Amino acid sequence: MRDFRRESQQMLVERFGSVVRLIHGGRVFEALSDEEIGTLVELPQKTDAPIPSPREDGRQPGAPANPASIIVVEGLVRRFDGFTAVNRISFEVRAGEIFAFLGPNGAGKSTTIKMLTTLLEPSEGRILLDGNDPACNKDAVRKSFGIVFQDPSLDDDLTALENVRYHAVLYNVPKNTREAKIEELLKLVELWDRRNALVKTYSGGMKRRLEIARGLLHHPKILFLDEPTLGLDPQTRNHIWSYIRDVNRREGMTVFFTTHYMDEAERVADRIAIIDHGAIIATGSAGELMNRTSASSLEDAFIALTGSAIREEEVSAVDRMRARRRMFRRNR
C-alpha cells in the first residue's frame, strides 16, 4: 500500500492483484488504472493515448452533431460480468442547459455518471465533454466539470475553509485569485460566517452547500449533481436550487443532475431524460413528457413510463467498503 499526503488530507492506493482501489476524501474508487490514479495524485502522466479514427459522416472524431452540445453520448454501453447496466444510450446536453437524468433505483443512472466523470471506463461507445474525449484526454475532461457526489466527500476533521482550500490546491486554482474566489463562493452559499468551524459541526444541509461551493471553485463549465438534496428539508432544498440556478444564469454553466424528487426536476430542468433497465426510454421537457403520457404531473408521467414496481437500490463501492469494515470489526 502506498500512502500519498497532500496538506492535511490522506490518499490511499491499495492493490489487490490486478484490482486497484483509491480511497480519497471518504470516497472509494475501484478498478482504476495507474494512469487514472496518477491524474488524481499528480504522478507522471502517460502520453501514448490512441488516435481516434475518422468518422464516416465527415465529422471530426468525437465532434457533436449539434455544435452547441457540451455533453455528447453515443452508443454508450457498460457491462459487469455479463450483466449490461447501460445499454447503448445516446443523448446530448446543450451548453448552459439544466438537464435532469431520472430513473428508478438500479436503472443505470450512477453507472452513467461514473462513465461521464471518468471514474468508470465504458465497455463500448463514445463520450465527449466540452470537446474532449475521456478515452484520450482524461485530465482535460476532469478540469471541465465539478461534481457533488451522493455520498458525503468532505473531511469532517477540517474546517470549511480548509476543505475548500485543499480542493483549490488539487485543481490548481491560481494563488492570486484563490482566496477571493473562496470568499465569494462561501458567501454565495451563506457559510462565510462559519468558515472556521469544523465540518463535523455542520448540519446535513450546510455540508451539502459546502460541497456545492467546493464543486464550483475551479469555474467548471459543467456541474454534475448526484442526488444533491437527498434527505434535506424543503427549505434547504429550495435554498440549494436557488444557488445552483443563480450560477447557471450568471455564468452559463451546464448542470447535469439526478434526483428522486420529481417536483424538483419538473420545476428546475430545461430537459429531462428517463433511463430504465439501462436504456433511455424518454427525453423532453417536463411538459412534453406529461403530454406524451396524458399525466398531470411529472411524477405521474415517470410512473407511467417506468411502471409502479418497487426497485431494489444499487449497492455502491462505499456501501461495500462499510460492510467489509463492520465484518472486520466483528471478527477482531
N, C-alpha and C positions, 0 to 999 in steps of 0.2 A: 504494500500500500504506500502511495506517495501522498504527502501532505503539503498542499500549497497554501501559503498565507498571503493575504493582501489586506493591509491595515489590520482591523480587529476581527475580520471575518475569516472563516475557515472553509477551504475546499478539500474534499477528499476524493481521490480517484482509486477505486477498488477494482482489481482484476480477478475474475474467476474463470480461468481457462480462456476461452475466446470472448467471454462477456465482460464488458467494461461498464462500470457504473460510476457516475459523477454525483456527489452529494454536495450541494451548494445552497446556502441560504435557506435551509429547510426543505429544498426541492430535491427530488431524486430523478435522475435521468439515466435510463438503462440503455445498453447496447449502442453506445456512442463509439464512433471511430476515434483514433488518435488525433485525426485532423480536426474533428469537431471539438474535442476536449481542448486541443491546442488553441482554438479560437477563443474559448472562454478564459483560459488561464495564461494567454499570451505566450504560448510556446512558438517556435519557428513554424511557419506555415508551408504547406506543400504547394507547389505551383504547377503540377502536372495535370491540371483539370482537362477533361475531354473537350474537344472542339465540336460544337453542335453541327449536325449535318443540315444542308439546305432543305427548305420546305418545298413541297410540290406546288403549293398555292402561290408561290412567289414572295411570300412574306419573309422577312429576316427571321432567323431561328429564334423562337420564343416570342416573336412580336405579337401583341394582342390584335384581335380582329377589330376592336374599337380602340383607336389611339388614346382615348380618354380613360381607358381602363387602367387602374393601378394594380389590381389583382386579377390574374388570369389563371384559370384552372382548366386543363384539357385532358379528358380521359383518365382521371386520377384513380388509381387502384392501390389498396393496401391489403395484403394477406398476412394472416398469422397462422402458421402450421396448418394450412389447408382451409382455414376459415377466412372468407372475404369480408372484412369490416367496412371497407369503402369500395364501391363497385362502379368504376368508370363514370365518375361525376365530372361535369363540366359547368363552369359558370364564370362570370366576370363581375367585378365590383368597380364602379366608376370612381374616379378621384373626387374626394370631398363628400362622398356618399356615406350615410349611416345605414349599414347593412346588417340585418338580423339573420342568423343562421340557427334555425329552430329544428327540434326533433325530439322524439321520446327518448327515454334512457336506453342506451345501447344502440342508438341509431347510426352512430359514426361521427358525431359532432367533435368529440375530443380528439379522435384519431385524425380527423381532417385538420383541426387547428394545429396539432403537433407537426403534421407534414408542412403546413403553411409557415410555421415558425422554426423550421429546420431541426426540430427535435426528433423527427422520425423520417426515415427515407421511404419514398413511395416505392411500391412494387412495380408500377407502371404509370405512365402519364407524365404530364408536364405542368410545372408551376412557374409563374412569373410574378415577382413582386417588385414594383417600381422599376420595371425594365430589366431586372436581374433574375437569372435562373439559379435557384438554390443548389442545383447539382453542379454548377460551375463556379459560383461565387457566393458561398455562404456568408462571408464576412460582410459584403455589401448589403445582402438581404437583411442581416441582423441589425445593421445600422439604420435601416429604413423603418423599423417598427418598434413600438413599445408594447408591452404586454402586462396585463393584470391576470394572474392565474386564479383558478377557482380555489385552490388551496393556499393558505397564507404563506408568504415568502419573505416576510420581514424578520429581522433579527430582534427578538424581544429584549435582549440584554443591551441593546444600543438605544440611544435617544433617536427621536425622529430625524434630527439634523444629521446625526452620524450615519443613519441608514441612507439618507439621500446623498450625502457627500460621498459615501462609499460607491454608490451607483454612478455618480458623476465621474469618479476616477476610472471605473471599469469602462465607461463609454467615452472616455477622453474628452469630456466637456472642457473647453478651454478655461484655464485658471482665471483669466481676466474677466470672464463673464459668469463664472460658476456660481459665486455667492449671490449675485444679483438675481440669477435665474432661480436659484433655490428659494430665495425670499419671495419672489413673485409667485411661485407655484404653491408654497406653503400658505401664503396669504389667500391665494385663489381657493384653496380647499379649507380655509379657515382653521389652520393649525399652527400659524406662526407664533401665537402666544404660548403654545405648548411644545415648541420645537426642542426644548431641552429636557423634556420629560421622557423617561424610559418608555419604549413602546409597550412593554408588558403592563403598563398602567392605562393604556388606551382601551376604549370600548371597541366592539367589532366594527361599528360604523367609522370611527376615527382611523382604524387601521386600513380600512378599505380606501378612505380618502387619501391616506398617505401613500398607498400603493399606486393610486392613480397619479398623484403628483410625481412620484418617482418614475412612472412609466412615460411621463411627458417631458422629462428633464432634458433629453438629448434632441428635442424638436423632431420627433418621428413624423413621417408622412402618414403612417398607418398605426392605429391603436387597436390591438386585439384585447377583448374583454371576455373572459370565460366566466359566466355567471357572476357578474360584478356586484350584484345586490342580493346574493343568496343569504337568507336568514336575517336581513335587515328590516327595521320597521319602516312603514310607509313614508314617514317624514325624512328619514335618512336616504331612502331610495330616491325620493324626489330631489333632494339636495345633490346627490351624486350625478343624476342625469342632468341637472341644471349645469353643473361644472362641465360635463362632457359636451353638451350641446353648445355651450359658450365657446369652448376651444374649437369645436368643429366649425362654428360660424366665423370666428375671428381668424383662424389660421387655415381653413380649408382642409383640415385633417380628416382622413378617411377613418371611419370607425366600423369595425367588424366585431359583432358581439353575439354571444349565446345567452339565452335566458329561458327559464320555465314560466316566467311571469308574462303571460300573453298580453296583458294590458300595457306593459312596458313596450313591447315590440309594436303593438298597434299604435301607440302614441308617439314613439320616437323614430322608428325605422322608416327610411325612404323606400327601401325594398326589402323583401323577405324571401329566403329560400328555405324550404322544408325538406329535410332529409329523413328517410325511414328505411330501415333494413339496408343501409349502405348506399341507397340511391336517392337522388333528388327527385321528389315527386311533384313539386310545385314551386314556381317562382313568380313574384309580382309584388305589388303594393298590398297593404292590408285590405284596402277597398277592393282590389282586383280578386284577391283570394276569397273574400266574403261573397262577392258577386258570383264567382265560379261555383261556390258551394251553397248558394242561397242562404247564407248564415247571417245572423245579426251581430256577431262579434268575431274577432279573430280566434278566440278560444273555441267557439263552435265550429269555425272553418277548419281549425287544426284537428279537432277530434273527427270531423267528417272525413278528412284526408288520411289520417293515421289510424283511426279506429279507437275504441274505448278500452281495449285490453290494457291492463297494468303491465308495464315492462320492468324487468329487473335492472337495477342500477349497475353501471360499469364499475369495476374494481380498478383503481389507479395504482401506479407504481408506489406512490406514497402509502396507500392503504396496505399494500402487500408488505412494505417495509415495517409499518407499525405492527402488523400481525406477527411478523418474524421477531420483532423486538419483545412483544408480550410473551411469545413462546420461549424466547431465550431467558427472560426473567423468571418464568415459572420453573424452568429446568435448572436454574442455578442452585 
